Amino acid sequence: CATTKVLFEDAMSEMQRQDEKVRINKQREEDGLWALEDDDDDDDIDSDRRSGVALVTIDSLQSLGRDFDDALSDFIQHLRDSPSGPEIIRFLLFRLDFNGFHGLA
């Protein structure tokens, strides 16, 4: 899944960024300088991130959420318009129950 790949790559990038920040702080302390805080506004902190997550990833997830909502709305409307809609809904509920979905929720 492309979304999973993006999230994994972003997590790895964040880990590397945090490791680099630790390395820089150690070097600054060895040089007799103050270490950087998480909220310091300096060149080492990316301005295109929010809470450690790349804004492009947040935008992508929001877009996927909107696409899912649209697809779900279309699907529900299709079920309402279909003469066999109630039968399909009963089958889907059976499948969710059979798969243990309700026990997990």
Distance bins in CASP14 RR format, pairs under 12 A and 6 or more apart:
PFRMAT RR
TARGET T0000
AUTHOR 0000-0000-0000
RMODE 2
METHOD distances of the structure
MODEL  1
1 7 0 0 0 0 1 0 0 0 0 0 0
1 8 0 0 0 0 0 1 0 0 0 0 0
1 64 0 0 0 0 0 1 0 0 0 0 0
2 8 0 0 0 0 0 1 0 0 0 0 0
2 9 0 0 0 0 0 1 0 0 0 0 0
2 57 0 0 0 0 0 1 0 0 0 0 0
2 60 0 0 0 0 1 0 0 0 0 0 0
2 61 0 0 0 0 0 1 0 0 0 0 0
2 63 0 0 0 0 0 1 0 0 0 0 0
2 64 0 0 0 0 1 0 0 0 0 0 0
3 9 0 0 0 0 0 1 0 0 0 0 0
3 10 0 0 0 0 0 1 0 0 0 0 0
3 57 0 0 0 0 1 0 0 0 0 0 0
3 60 1 0 0 1 0 0 0 0 0 0 0
3 61 1 0 0 1 0 0 0 0 0 0 0
3 62 0 0 0 0 0 1 0 0 0 0 0
3 63 0 0 0 0 0 1 0 0 0 0 0
3 64 1 0 0 1 0 0 0 0 0 0 0
3 65 0 0 0 0 0 1 0 0 0 0 0
3 67 0 0 0 0 0 1 0 0 0 0 0
3 68 0 0 0 0 0 1 0 0 0 0 0
4 10 0 0 0 0 0 1 0 0 0 0 0
4 11 0 0 0 0 0 1 0 0 0 0 0
4 57 0 0 0 0 0 1 0 0 0 0 0
4 60 0 0 0 0 0 1 0 0 0 0 0
4 61 0 0 0 0 0 1 0 0 0 0 0
4 64 0 0 0 0 0 1 0 0 0 0 0
5 11 0 0 0 0 0 1 0 0 0 0 0
5 12 0 0 0 0 0 1 0 0 0 0 0
5 57 0 0 0 0 0 1 0 0 0 0 0
5 60 0 0 0 0 0 1 0 0 0 0 0
6 12 0 0 0 0 0 1 0 0 0 0 0
6 13 0 0 0 0 0 1 0 0 0 0 0
6 53 0 0 0 0 0 1 0 0 0 0 0
6 54 0 0 0 0 1 0 0 0 0 0 0
6 56 0 0 0 0 1 0 0 0 0 0 0
6 57 1 0 1 0 0 0 0 0 0 0 0
6 58 0 0 0 0 0 1 0 0 0 0 0
6 59 0 0 0 0 0 1 0 0 0 0 0
6 60 1 0 0 1 0 0 0 0 0 0 0
6 61 0 0 0 0 1 0 0 0 0 0 0
6 63 0 0 0 0 0 1 0 0 0 0 0
6 64 0 0 0 0 1 0 0 0 0 0 0
7 13 0 0 0 0 0 1 0 0 0 0 0
7 14 0 0 0 0 0 1 0 0 0 0 0
7 53 0 0 0 0 1 0 0 0 0 0 0
7 54 0 0 0 0 0 1 0 0 0 0 0
7 56 0 0 0 0 0 1 0 0 0 0 0
7 57 1 0 0 1 0 0 0 0 0 0 0
7 58 0 0 0 0 0 1 0 0 0 0 0
7 60 0 0 0 0 1 0 0 0 0 0 0
7 61 0 0 0 0 1 0 0 0 0 0 0
7 64 0 0 0 0 0 1 0 0 0 0 0
8 14 0 0 0 0 0 1 0 0 0 0 0
8 15 0 0 0 0 0 1 0 0 0 0 0
8 57 0 0 0 0 0 1 0 0 0 0 0
9 15 0 0 0 0 0 1 0 0 0 0 0
9 16 0 0 0 0 0 1 0 0 0 0 0
9 53 0 0 0 0 0 1 0 0 0 0 0
9 54 0 0 0 0 1 0 0 0 0 0 0
9 56 0 0 0 0 0 1 0 0 0 0 0
9 57 0 0 0 0 1 0 0 0 0 0 0
9 60 0 0 0 0 0 1 0 0 0 0 0
10 16 0 0 0 0 0 1 0 0 0 0 0
10 17 0 0 0 0 0 1 0 0 0 0 0
10 46 0 0 0 0 0 1 0 0 0 0 0
10 48 0 0 0 0 0 1 0 0 0 0 0
10 49 0 0 0 0 1 0 0 0 0 0 0
10 50 0 0 0 0 0 1 0 0 0 0 0
10 51 0 0 0 0 0 1 0 0 0 0 0
10 52 0 0 0 0 1 0 0 0 0 0 0
10 53 1 0 0 1 0 0 0 0 0 0 0
10 54 1 0 1 0 0 0 0 0 0 0 0
10 55 0 0 0 0 0 1 0 0 0 0 0
10 56 0 0 0 0 1 0 0 0 0 0 0
10 57 1 0 1 0 0 0 0 0 0 0 0
10 58 0 0 0 0 1 0 0 0 0 0 0
10 59 0 0 0 0 0 1 0 0 0 0 0
10 60 0 0 0 0 1 0 0 0 0 0 0
10 61 0 0 0 0 0 1 0 0 0 0 0
11 17 0 0 0 0 0 1 0 0 0 0 0
11 18 0 0 0 0 0 1 0 0 0 0 0
11 52 0 0 0 0 1 0 0 0 0 0 0
11 53 0 0 0 0 1 0 0 0 0 0 0
11 54 0 0 0 0 0 1 0 0 0 0 0
11 57 0 0 0 0 1 0 0 0 0 0 0
12 18 0 0 0 0 0 1 0 0 0 0 0
12 19 0 0 0 0 0 1 0 0 0 0 0
12 54 0 0 0 0 0 1 0 0 0 0 0
13 19 0 0 0 0 0 1 0 0 0 0 0
13 20 0 0 0 0 0 1 0 0 0 0 0
13 46 0 0 0 0 1 0 0 0 0 0 0
13 48 0 0 0 0 0 1 0 0 0 0 0
13 49 0 0 0 0 1 0 0 0 0 0 0
13 52 0 0 0 0 1 0 0 0 0 0 0
13 53 0 0 0 0 0 1 0 0 0 0 0
13 54 1 0 0 1 0 0 0 0 0 0 0
13 56 0 0 0 0 0 1 0 0 0 0 0
13 57 0 0 0 0 1 0 0 0 0 0 0
14 20 0 0 0 0 0 1 0 0 0 0 0
14 21 0 0 0 0 0 1 0 0 0 0 0
14 45 0 0 0 0 0 1 0 0 0 0 0
14 46 0 0 0 0 1 0 0 0 0 0 0
14 49 0 0 0 0 1 0 0 0 0 0 0
14 50 0 0 0 0 0 1 0 0 0 0 0
14 51 0 0 0 0 0 1 0 0 0 0 0
14 52 1 0 1 0 0 0 0 0 0 0 0
14 53 1 0 0 1 0 0 0 0 0 0 0
14 54 0 0 0 0 1 0 0 0 0 0 0
14 57 0 0 0 0 1 0 0 0 0 0 0
15 21 0 0 0 0 0 1 0 0 0 0 0
15 22 0 0 0 0 0 1 0 0 0 0 0
15 52 0 0 0 0 0 1 0 0 0 0 0
16 22 0 0 0 0 0 1 0 0 0 0 0
16 23 0 0 0 0 0 1 0 0 0 0 0
16 46 0 0 0 0 0 1 0 0 0 0 0
17 23 0 0 0 0 0 1 0 0 0 0 0
17 24 0 0 0 0 0 1 0 0 0 0 0
17 38 0 0 0 0 0 1 0 0 0 0 0
17 44 0 0 0 0 1 0 0 0 0 0 0
17 45 0 0 0 0 1 0 0 0 0 0 0
17 46 1 0 0 1 0 0 0 0 0 0 0
17 48 0 0 0 0 0 1 0 0 0 0 0
17 49 0 0 0 0 1 0 0 0 0 0 0
17 52 0 0 0 0 1 0 0 0 0 0 0
17 53 0 0 0 0 0 1 0 0 0 0 0
17 54 0 0 0 0 0 1 0 0 0 0 0
18 24 0 0 0 0 0 1 0 0 0 0 0
18 25 0 0 0 0 0 1 0 0 0 0 0
18 36 0 0 0 0 0 1 0 0 0 0 0
18 38 0 0 0 0 1 0 0 0 0 0 0
18 44 0 0 0 0 0 1 0 0 0 0 0
18 45 0 0 0 0 0 1 0 0 0 0 0
18 46 0 0 0 0 0 1 0 0 0 0 0
18 49 0 0 0 0 0 1 0 0 0 0 0
18 52 0 0 0 0 1 0 0 0 0 0 0
19 25 0 0 0 0 0 1 0 0 0 0 0
19 26 0 0 0 0 0 1 0 0 0 0 0
20 26 0 0 0 0 0 1 0 0 0 0 0
20 27 0 0 0 0 0 1 0 0 0 0 0
20 36 0 0 0 0 0 1 0 0 0 0 0
20 43 0 0 0 0 0 1 0 0 0 0 0
20 44 1 0 0 1 0 0 0 0 0 0 0
20 45 0 0 0 0 0 1 0 0 0 0 0
20 46 0 0 0 0 0 1 0 0 0 0 0
21 27 0 0 0 0 0 1 0 0 0 0 0
21 28 0 0 0 0 0 1 0 0 0 0 0
21 35 0 0 0 0 1 0 0 0 0 0 0
21 36 1 0 0 1 0 0 0 0 0 0 0
21 37 0 0 0 0 0 1 0 0 0 0 0
21 38 0 0 0 0 1 0 0 0 0 0 0
21 40 0 0 0 0 1 0 0 0 0 0 0
21 42 0 0 0 0 0 1 0 0 0 0 0
21 43 0 0 0 0 0 1 0 0 0 0 0
21 44 1 0 0 1 0 0 0 0 0 0 0
21 45 0 0 0 0 1 0 0 0 0 0 0
21 46 0 0 0 0 0 1 0 0 0 0 0
21 52 0 0 0 0 0 1 0 0 0 0 0
22 28 0 0 0 0 0 1 0 0 0 0 0
22 29 0 0 0 0 0 1 0 0 0 0 0
22 35 0 0 0 0 1 0 0 0 0 0 0
22 36 0 0 0 0 0 1 0 0 0 0 0
22 38 0 0 0 0 0 1 0 0 0 0 0
22 44 0 0 0 0 0 1 0 0 0 0 0
23 29 0 0 0 0 0 1 0 0 0 0 0
23 30 0 0 0 0 0 1 0 0 0 0 0
23 35 0 0 0 0 0 1 0 0 0 0 0
23 36 0 0 0 0 0 1 0 0 0 0 0
23 44 0 0 0 0 0 1 0 0 0 0 0
24 30 0 0 0 0 0 1 0 0 0 0 0
24 31 0 0 0 0 0 1 0 0 0 0 0
24 33 0 0 0 0 0 1 0 0 0 0 0
24 34 0 0 0 0 0 1 0 0 0 0 0
24 35 0 0 0 0 1 0 0 0 0 0 0
24 36 1 0 0 1 0 0 0 0 0 0 0
24 40 0 0 0 0 0 1 0 0 0 0 0
24 42 0 0 0 0 1 0 0 0 0 0 0
24 43 0 0 0 0 0 1 0 0 0 0 0
24 44 1 0 0 1 0 0 0 0 0 0 0
24 45 0 0 0 0 0 1 0 0 0 0 0
25 31 0 0 0 0 0 1 0 0 0 0 0
25 32 0 0 0 0 0 1 0 0 0 0 0
25 33 0 0 0 0 1 0 0 0 0 0 0
25 34 0 0 0 0 1 0 0 0 0 0 0
25 35 1 1 0 0 0 0 0 0 0 0 0
25 36 1 0 1 0 0 0 0 0 0 0 0
25 37 0 0 0 0 1 0 0 0 0 0 0
25 38 0 0 0 0 0 1 0 0 0 0 0
25 40 0 0 0 0 0 1 0 0 0 0 0
25 42 0 0 0 0 0 1 0 0 0 0 0
25 44 0 0 0 0 1 0 0 0 0 0 0
26 32 0 0 0 0 0 1 0 0 0 0 0
26 33 0 0 0 0 0 1 0 0 0 0 0
26 35 0 0 0 0 1 0 0 0 0 0 0
26 36 0 0 0 0 0 1 0 0 0 0 0
27 33 0 0 0 0 1 0 0 0 0 0 0
27 35 0 0 0 0 1 0 0 0 0 0 0
27 36 0 0 0 0 0 1 0 0 0 0 0
27 44 0 0 0 0 0 1 0 0 0 0 0
28 34 1 0 0 1 0 0 0 0 0 0 0
28 35 1 0 1 0 0 0 0 0 0 0 0
28 36 1 0 0 1 0 0 0 0 0 0 0
28 37 0 0 0 0 0 1 0 0 0 0 0
28 40 0 0 0 0 0 1 0 0 0 0 0
28 42 0 0 0 0 0 1 0 0 0 0 0
28 44 0 0 0 0 0 1 0 0 0 0 0
29 35 1 0 1 0 0 0 0 0 0 0 0
29 36 0 0 0 0 0 1 0 0 0 0 0
34 40 0 0 0 0 1 0 0 0 0 0 0
34 42 0 0 0 0 0 1 0 0 0 0 0
35 42 0 0 0 0 0 1 0 0 0 0 0
35 44 0 0 0 0 0 1 0 0 0 0 0
36 42 1 0 0 1 0 0 0 0 0 0 0
36 43 0 0 0 0 0 1 0 0 0 0 0
36 44 1 0 0 1 0 0 0 0 0 0 0
36 45 0 0 0 0 1 0 0 0 0 0 0
37 44 0 0 0 0 0 1 0 0 0 0 0
37 45 0 0 0 0 0 1 0 0 0 0 0
38 44 0 0 0 0 0 1 0 0 0 0 0
38 45 0 0 0 0 1 0 0 0 0 0 0
38 49 0 0 0 0 0 1 0 0 0 0 0
38 51 0 0 0 0 0 1 0 0 0 0 0
38 52 0 0 0 0 1 0 0 0 0 0 0
39 45 0 0 0 0 1 0 0 0 0 0 0
39 51 0 0 0 0 0 1 0 0 0 0 0
41 47 0 0 0 0 1 0 0 0 0 0 0
45 52 0 0 0 0 1 0 0 0 0 0 0
46 52 0 0 0 0 1 0 0 0 0 0 0
46 53 0 0 0 0 0 1 0 0 0 0 0
46 54 1 0 0 1 0 0 0 0 0 0 0
46 55 0 0 0 0 1 0 0 0 0 0 0
46 56 0 0 0 0 0 1 0 0 0 0 0
47 54 0 0 0 0 0 1 0 0 0 0 0
47 55 0 0 0 0 1 0 0 0 0 0 0
48 54 1 0 0 1 0 0 0 0 0 0 0
48 55 1 0 1 0 0 0 0 0 0 0 0
48 56 1 0 0 1 0 0 0 0 0 0 0
48 57 0 0 0 0 0 1 0 0 0 0 0
48 58 0 0 0 0 0 1 0 0 0 0 0
48 59 0 0 0 0 0 1 0 0 0 0 0
49 55 1 0 0 1 0 0 0 0 0 0 0
49 56 0 0 0 0 1 0 0 0 0 0 0
49 57 0 0 0 0 1 0 0 0 0 0 0
49 58 0 0 0 0 1 0 0 0 0 0 0
50 56 0 0 0 0 0 1 0 0 0 0 0
50 57 0 0 0 0 1 0 0 0 0 0 0
50 58 1 0 0 1 0 0 0 0 0 0 0
50 59 0 0 0 0 0 1 0 0 0 0 0
50 61 0 0 0 0 0 1 0 0 0 0 0
50 62 0 0 0 0 0 1 0 0 0 0 0
51 57 0 0 0 0 0 1 0 0 0 0 0
51 58 0 0 0 0 1 0 0 0 0 0 0
52 58 0 0 0 0 1 0 0 0 0 0 0
53 59 0 0 0 0 0 1 0 0 0 0 0
53 60 0 0 0 0 0 1 0 0 0 0 0
53 61 0 0 0 0 1 0 0 0 0 0 0
53 62 0 0 0 0 0 1 0 0 0 0 0
54 60 0 0 0 0 1 0 0 0 0 0 0
54 61 0 0 0 0 0 1 0 0 0 0 0
55 61 0 0 0 0 0 1 0 0 0 0 0
55 62 0 0 0 0 0 1 0 0 0 0 0
56 62 0 0 0 0 0 1 0 0 0 0 0
56 63 0 0 0 0 0 1 0 0 0 0 0
57 63 0 0 0 0 0 1 0 0 0 0 0
57 64 0 0 0 0 0 1 0 0 0 0 0
58 64 0 0 0 0 0 1 0 0 0 0 0
58 65 0 0 0 0 0 1 0 0 0 0 0
59 65 0 0 0 0 0 1 0 0 0 0 0
59 66 0 0 0 0 0 1 0 0 0 0 0
60 66 0 0 0 0 0 1 0 0 0 0 0
60 67 0 0 0 0 0 1 0 0 0 0 0
61 67 0 0 0 0 0 1 0 0 0 0 0
61 68 0 0 0 0 0 1 0 0 0 0 0
62 68 0 0 0 0 0 1 0 0 0 0 0
62 69 0 0 0 0 0 1 0 0 0 0 0
63 69 0 0 0 0 0 1 0 0 0 0 0
63 70 0 0 0 0 0 1 0 0 0 0 0
64 70 0 0 0 0 0 1 0 0 0 0 0
64 71 0 0 0 0 0 1 0 0 0 0 0
65 71 0 0 0 0 1 0 0 0 0 0 0
65 72 0 0 0 0 1 0 0 0 0 0 0
65 73 0 0 0 0 0 1 0 0 0 0 0
66 72 0 0 0 0 0 1 0 0 0 0 0
66 73 0 0 0 0 0 1 0 0 0 0 0
67 73 0 0 0 0 0 1 0 0 0 0 0
67 74 0 0 0 0 0 1 0 0 0 0 0
68 74 0 0 0 0 0 1 0 0 0 0 0
68 75 0 0 0 0 0 1 0 0 0 0 0
69 75 0 0 0 0 0 1 0 0 0 0 0
69 76 0 0 0 0 0 1 0 0 0 0 0
70 76 0 0 0 0 0 1 0 0 0 0 0
70 77 0 0 0 0 0 1 0 0 0 0 0
71 77 0 0 0 0 0 1 0 0 0 0 0
71 78 0 0 0 0 0 1 0 0 0 0 0
72 78 0 0 0 0 0 1 0 0 0 0 0
72 79 0 0 0 0 0 1 0 0 0 0 0
73 79 0 0 0 0 0 1 0 0 0 0 0
73 80 0 0 0 0 0 1 0 0 0 0 0
74 80 0 0 0 0 0 1 0 0 0 0 0
74 81 0 0 0 0 0 1 0 0 0 0 0
75 81 0 0 0 0 0 1 0 0 0 0 0
75 82 0 0 0 0 0 1 0 0 0 0 0
75 85 0 0 0 0 0 1 0 0 0 0 0
75 88 0 0 0 0 0 1 0 0 0 0 0
75 89 0 0 0 0 0 1 0 0 0 0 0
75 92 0 0 0 0 0 1 0 0 0 0 0
76 82 0 0 0 0 0 1 0 0 0 0 0
76 85 0 0 0 0 0 1 0 0 0 0 0
76 88 0 0 0 0 0 1 0 0 0 0 0
76 89 0 0 0 0 1 0 0 0 0 0 0
76 92 0 0 0 0 0 1 0 0 0 0 0
77 85 0 0 0 0 0 1 0 0 0 0 0
78 84 0 0 0 0 0 1 0 0 0 0 0
78 85 0 0 0 0 1 0 0 0 0 0 0
78 88 0 0 0 0 1 0 0 0 0 0 0
78 89 0 0 0 0 0 1 0 0 0 0 0
79 85 1 0 1 0 0 0 0 0 0 0 0
79 86 0 0 0 0 1 0 0 0 0 0 0
79 87 0 0 0 0 1 0 0 0 0 0 0
79 88 1 0 0 1 0 0 0 0 0 0 0
79 89 1 0 0 1 0 0 0 0 0 0 0
79 90 0 0 0 0 0 1 0 0 0 0 0
79 91 0 0 0 0 0 1 0 0 0 0 0
79 92 0 0 0 0 1 0 0 0 0 0 0
79 93 0 0 0 0 0 1 0 0 0 0 0
80 86 0 0 0 0 1 0 0 0 0 0 0
80 88 0 0 0 0 0 1 0 0 0 0 0
80 89 0 0 0 0 1 0 0 0 0 0 0
81 88 0 0 0 0 0 1 0 0 0 0 0
82 88 1 0 0 1 0 0 0 0 0 0 0
82 89 0 0 0 0 1 0 0 0 0 0 0
84 90 0 0 0 0 0 1 0 0 0 0 0
84 91 0 0 0 0 1 0 0 0 0 0 0
84 92 0 0 0 0 0 1 0 0 0 0 0
85 91 0 0 0 0 1 0 0 0 0 0 0
85 92 0 0 0 0 1 0 0 0 0 0 0
85 93 0 0 0 0 0 1 0 0 0 0 0
86 92 0 0 0 0 0 1 0 0 0 0 0
86 93 0 0 0 0 0 1 0 0 0 0 0
87 93 0 0 0 0 0 1 0 0 0 0 0
87 94 0 0 0 0 0 1 0 0 0 0 0
88 94 0 0 0 0 0 1 0 0 0 0 0
88 95 0 0 0 0 0 1 0 0 0 0 0
89 95 0 0 0 0 0 1 0 0 0 0 0
89 96 0 0 0 0 0 1 0 0 0 0 0
90 96 0 0 0 0 0 1 0 0 0 0 0
90 97 0 0 0 0 0 1 0 0 0 0 0
91 97 0 0 0 0 0 1 0 0 0 0 0
91 98 0 0 0 0 0 1 0 0 0 0 0
92 98 0 0 0 0 0 1 0 0 0 0 0
92 99 0 0 0 0 0 1 0 0 0 0 0
92 101 0 0 0 0 0 1 0 0 0 0 0
93 99 0 0 0 0 0 1 0 0 0 0 0
93 100 0 0 0 0 0 1 0 0 0 0 0
93 101 0 0 0 0 1 0 0 0 0 0 0
93 102 0 0 0 0 1 0 0 0 0 0 0
94 100 0 0 0 0 0 1 0 0 0 0 0
94 101 0 0 0 0 0 1 0 0 0 0 0
94 102 0 0 0 0 0 1 0 0 0 0 0
95 101 0 0 0 0 1 0 0 0 0 0 0
95 102 0 0 0 0 0 1 0 0 0 0 0
96 102 1 0 0 1 0 0 0 0 0 0 0
96 103 0 0 0 0 1 0 0 0 0 0 0
96 104 0 0 0 0 1 0 0 0 0 0 0
96 105 0 0 0 0 1 0 0 0 0 0 0
97 103 0 0 0 0 1 0 0 0 0 0 0
97 104 0 0 0 0 0 1 0 0 0 0 0
97 105 0 0 0 0 0 1 0 0 0 0 0
99 105 0 0 0 0 0 1 0 0 0 0 0
END
